[in-house]
């Protein structure tokens, strides 16, 4: 009897440990947080120009994209050769389970607020995990905000960031988090300049911006550390940006990317790139075929 009881207890303990080490679902991009040196200019860019409604949390600015996604803009002194990307956020099914899972992999996890945790990837990027029902103020602001009729997009489909060591990043994003290959491309034959990987349980993705050398200025960082907004038709972007008073040349500079998707790039006052991108390619992509489903206009 005693031996049987010990076996039962051991089995229960093993089951608990196994459950604690299983990764919860990662369903999409939650947010990107960026720094700004010029608060009024950033407010105008993300507000009137891009068409989003600003919410305030202290000195920080929150621009809800949809009920589960947002952009955060944080006042900062000039970054002096550092990126203006502060962090990126991912939506998970259960933050507490994710914390236990990451710790089981030997990662150091921070818990700054209920409903949110942070971890650093191998290159030092701050990665947050939040639940859709998270009580953090930013998530509450997004849930309470109606979709802005002046914004041409209501879906962050990917976030890109500088990567120097693909193998180290793969050990985190692929092996631990379970991200899946989506597409890769290049500007230089023989190299791989962009690596796109989708979240395990959705169609949003991250993009490695492969950089052998560190940028030295805002534009260099901002080209790579960027976020992308999905649209069904780029003509909608042109129409809405014009209606919002965006008269700069970049507001009409449509192009086809190497992935075969139509895109338009804007740059905020601190040179962080905002990439409007059609959900589906209109031509064959270079370098590789897509290996996962494309985002859908109904996904918000």
N, C-alpha and C positions, 0 to 999 in steps of 0.2 A: 504493500500500500504506500509506504513512504517513498519507495523508488518510483512508483507510478506518479505520485504527486510531484516528485522532482522533475520527472519527464514532462508532465503537464505544464509546470511552471517554466521550464526551459523552453518548451515550444511556444508558450505565450510570449516570453521575452524575445525569442527569435522573430516571432511574427510582428511584434511591436517595433523592433529594430528595422526589419525589412520595410514595414510601412512608412517609418520615419524617413527612410532613405530613398523612397520613390519620388521622382520629380513631379510636382503638380503641373497642370497645363499652363503654358505660356501662349497667350492668345493674340497678342498684338502690341503695337507701339502705344504707350500711354502719353508720353510728353517728351519734349526736348526743352532743356533750360539753357538759355544763352545769357551772356553778359552784355552790357552796353555802357559806353562812355557818355552817351548823350540821351538822357531820358526823354526830353520832349521830342526829339527826332525819332526815337524808337517807338514812342507812343503813336506818332503820326503814321509811321510805316505800317506797323502791325494793326493799327486801328483803322483810320480813314482809308489808307491806300489799299491794304489787303482786305478790308471789310469786316474785321472781327471786332467784337464788343469787349472792351477792357474791363476786367475785374481787378480790384486792388486787394493785396494782402500785405499790409504794412507798406514798405517801400517797393516791394516786388509787384510786377505787373503780370496778370494772367489773362491770356487770350484763348477762351474756349473754342475749339475747333468743332467738336461735337460733344455729346454727353459723356464721353469716356476718354477724350483726348484734348490736350491743350498745349499751348506754348507759354513758357515762363520767361520773363525778361527781368534780369537782376541788375540793378545799378552797380557799377564797379569803376575803380580807377583804371587808367590805361594799363593794359595787360603786359606791356613790355616784352614782346616776343613769346607770349603764351596764347593758347587758343581761347577764343571767345565762346566756345562750347563748355558749359558747366557740367551737364549730365544728360543722360537719356533715361527714359522710364519705360518699363514693360508692364503690361497687364498680365496678372497671374490669377489662377482660380483660387488660391489660398496662400496668403503671405506667410502665415505661421508654418505651414508645411514647407514652403520654399526656404525659409530660414533654416529649418532642421535639415533639409536636403543639402543646402550649400555648406552648412557646417560639417555634415557627414563627409563632404569632399575636401575638408581641410581648409575651407575659405573663412576669412574673418568677416563677419557680418555685423553691420551697424543697424540699430533700430531706433532712429531718431523720433519717430511718431508711430502711434498705433495705426496699423493698416499700411505701413510702408517700411521697407528695408533697403539698405544700400550695400553694395559690394564693389570692389575695384577689379577690373579685368587686368590681364597681365601687362598691358601698356599704361595702366593707371587711370583709364576712363572710369568715371563714377557711374555705376549702373544701378538704377532704382527698380524695385518691384512693388507694384500696387495692385490692389483689388478694385474691381469696378465699383464696389460698395464701400470703398475706403472712406474713413471719416476725415481724412486730411482736407484742409481748406481748399486746396487746388482742385481736388476731385469733386468736392461739393459744389464749387463754383461752376465746373463744367456740367455737372448733372442738372443744375438749376437754370442754366442759360439756354434760351431758345436758339435754334440755328439762325445765324445771321443771314438775311436775304441778300446782303451786299457782298458776301464772300463767294468767290467762284468754286471753292472746294471745302468740303467738310470731312476730309479723311487724310490723316497723315499716313502715307503708305510705306515710307522708309526713312531711316536716319543713317547718314554716312559719317564716317570718322577716320582719321588718319591711322594707318597701321604700318609698322615697320617690320614686325616679325610675324608672318602669317601662321607659322607652326605654333607659336605660343598662343596666339589668339584662337586658333582652331581648338586647342586643348581646352579652352574655356567655353567658347561659343558653341562648338560642335559636340565635343566629347562630354562636357558637363551639362550644358543647357539644352542640347539636342537640336540646335538649328540645322536646317536642311539646305543643301545647295539649290540655288534658283537660276543663277546666270553668272558668267564671268566674261570680262572683256578687256581690251587693251587699245591704247593709242600707238603702241610701239611693238611691232611684230617680234615675237620671241619673249615678250614680257607678259605678265598679268598685272594690269593696273587697277581693275575693279573686281571685287568678289562679292556677290550678293547672296545672302542666305536668309531663308524665311524662318519665321518663328515656328516652333514645332506644331502648334495647334491653330494655325491661321495662315493668312496670305501676306501680312505685312513682312517687311524684311529689314535687315541691317546691311550696310555696304562697307566693306573694307576699302578704303582709299589708300592703295599701296604707295608709300612715299619712302624712297631710299634716303632722302635727305629731309631734314626738318625745315619747314617754311620759316621765314624770318620776318614776315609782315602780316598785317591783317588780311590782305587779299589772299595770300598764300594759305593761311589757316582757313579762311572763310570759304574758299573754293571746295575744300575737302570736308571740313566739319559742317555738314549741312543737313537740312531735312527736306522731304519731298511731299507734296500735296497731290493726291490723285484727282483726276478729272476725266469725264467721259469724252468731252470734245474740247479741244483747245480754243475754239472760237468763243466758248463761254468765258474763258479766262480773259481773252482780249476785250470782250464786251464789258465785263464787270470791272476790269481794271480801268478802262476808259471812263466808265460811269463814275468810278471812284476818284477820278482826277489824276490818274497816273499817266503823265504825258512824256516821260523819258523814253528814249529809244529802246531801252531794255524791256519796256512794257509791251513791245510788239515784236521782239526778236525771237520768233519761233524757229526751232530747228529739230531735226531728227537725230536722236542719240544713237550711239553705237549699238544700243540694245533694240533699235528699231522703233522706239516709242517717241512720239512727238513731245517736245518739252519747251519750257520757257523759264529762264532764270532771272530772278530778281536778287538784289543784294541789300540787306538792311544797312542802317547807318554805320555799323561796325564791320561790314563786309561779310557777314554770315550769309551764305547762299540759301535762297528759298527756291526750290525747283518744282515748278508745276509740271506734272507728267501725266500723259494719258494712261489709263489703266492697262490697255492692251497695245502691242506693237502693230504698226501698219506696214512694216516691211521685215524681211528676214534679219535677225540680229547678226552682228559679227561674232566671230570667235567661238561661241557655243550656243546651243539651243537652250531654251528655257526648260527647266526640269521640274517645275512646280506650277500650280494654278495661279492665274493672275488675280489681283484684287477685283472685287465686283463693286459697281456703283452703289449697291444696296448695303454694303458693309460700312457701318459707321459706329 
